[in-house]
Amino acid sequence: MTTNDRPWEPPLAGSEVEHLTGALDRLRTTFRWKTDALDTPALQARVSTSALTLAGLLKHLALVEDHTFITKLTGHPLGAPWDTAPWDDDPDWDFTSAAHDTPDQLYALWDTTVQRSRLRRLVCDLIEEYGRHTGHADILRESIDGLTGEDPPPGWRPKQPDHP
């Protein structure tokens, strides 16, 4: 098995930065695998009494990526779609508004947000955030179609939605 089969694996030897970004990329990849290739009903599925959905987690983590690498790092305000969201009326807008987004919109938002924030500082905050929410995604995805596992299988790549 080559590293091309598992590009999300952190390096066995490397610098501190390589290990931290490797750990974050492994969590990002596992999260994306847990949310991949689902339709709207599956992305909206809930477990028990929790309001948490995979759609909400996709949108929330896209917000966290932008907030971390735009606002915290540069001090700049967030752009679309975050800048026009009704945060005062709905502080959980990132989670609740995801119910109105298509799978393609959610995957495109998360994928492009992650691409913008690669290899920058503040990765420790994101490692913690992804660690928490990837555990949530484990539970939600298993309840949808039984998918389990710690890492994607060798050679896995995300399904590519039709980006606008």
N, C-alpha and C positions, 0 to 999 in steps of 0.2 A: 504494500500500500504506500503511495507517495503522498507528500504534503499537498499535492494538487487534488487528491481525493478528499482531504480534510483541511482546506485552507483556513478554517476557523481556529485550528489548534494553536495555542500560544507556543512560542519557541521553547525548545528544551534549554537552550543557552541563548542569552541575549542581554541587552541593557535593561535597566529599570523601566524605561519608557516602552521598550518593546514588550516587556512582560505585562505592563499595565494596559497598553492598547490591545495586546493579544487577549487578555482576560475580558476586556470590554467587547471586543469583536466576537469572541466565543459566545458571550451572553446575547449579543445582538443577533447572531446567527441562530442560536437555539430558540430565541424568542420568535424570530421570523419564521423558522421551521414550524413552531407550534401554532402559528397563525396562518400558515400558507394554504393557498388554493381552496379557500372556503367561500361558500355563497353567503348571501345576506342573512338567511335564517340561521345558519351556523355561526356567523360572526356576531349575531344578536343573542345567541343562546345564553341562558343564565343557569347557575347552579344554586339550588335551594332558594333561600330568601335574598341572596346577594344580588345587587343591581349590576355587578361587574360583568362586562362582556369582553370578548376578544376585540371587537370593533372599538370599544372605549379604550382598551389598553393600547391599541395601535395609535390612536389619535393622541392619547395622553403622553405616550413616550415620544411621539413626534414633537409635542409641545415642550417636553422636558429637554430634548436634544437642542431645540432652538433657544429655549430660555438659558440653558447652560452655556452654549457657545456664541450666542449673540448678546444677550443681556448681561450675564455674569462676566463674560470674558471681555467684551468690547464696550459695554455700557450703552449700546444702541438699543432702541426700542424694537420690539417684535414687529414683523410685517404680517402679511396675510397668511392664513386666515385669522391669526390670533389678535391682530390689532382692531378688528371690527366686532369681535365676539362680545356678547352681552354679559361680561363677567360679573357686573353688579347684580344683575337679575338671576344669574345662574353660575355660582362659583365653580361648579363642576361641569361647565360647558364642554370641555374637551371630552369628557365621558358621555354626557347626555346627547350632545349633538351628533355623535357618531352613529346614532340610530337612523339618521337621515342621509348618511353617506353610502355610496355604493362600495362594494369591495374594491373595485378599481381605484376609486378616489382614495380610500383608506391606504391601500398598498402603495400608491403613488406618493401620497403625502409622507408616509413613514420612510419609504425608500429614498426619496430626494432629500428629506431632512437629515437622515443618517449620512448620506453622501456629503452634505455640506459640512458636517461636523467631525469628519475623520481626522485623526492625528493632531489633536489640539489638546490643550491643558484641561483641567477639571474632570479628568476621566474617572477619578475615584468616586465622585458624586454619582456619575452615571453607572458605574459598576454596581453600587449599592441599589440604585433605582431599578436597574434591569434584574438584579438578583431577586429582588422582592417580586417584581411583576412577572418574571419568567416562571416563578413558582405558581402564581395565579393562572398563567396561561397553561401550565401543565394540567391543572385540575379541570379547567374549562374545556380544553381540547380533548382530554380523555373522556369527558362526559358527552362530547359530540359524536366522536367516531372511534373511540378506543385507542387513539394514537398515544403511545407512551415512549419514554426513552430519555436519556440524558443528553445525547447529542444527535444531530441528523446522521443518517446513514452515509457511508462514503460516497462521494460524488454528488450529493444532494445540492441543488441550486434552487433558489426561489422561482416560483412561476412568475412570469413577467406579465403584469396587467397592462392593459392598453392605456398608457399614459396620455393625458390630453396634450 
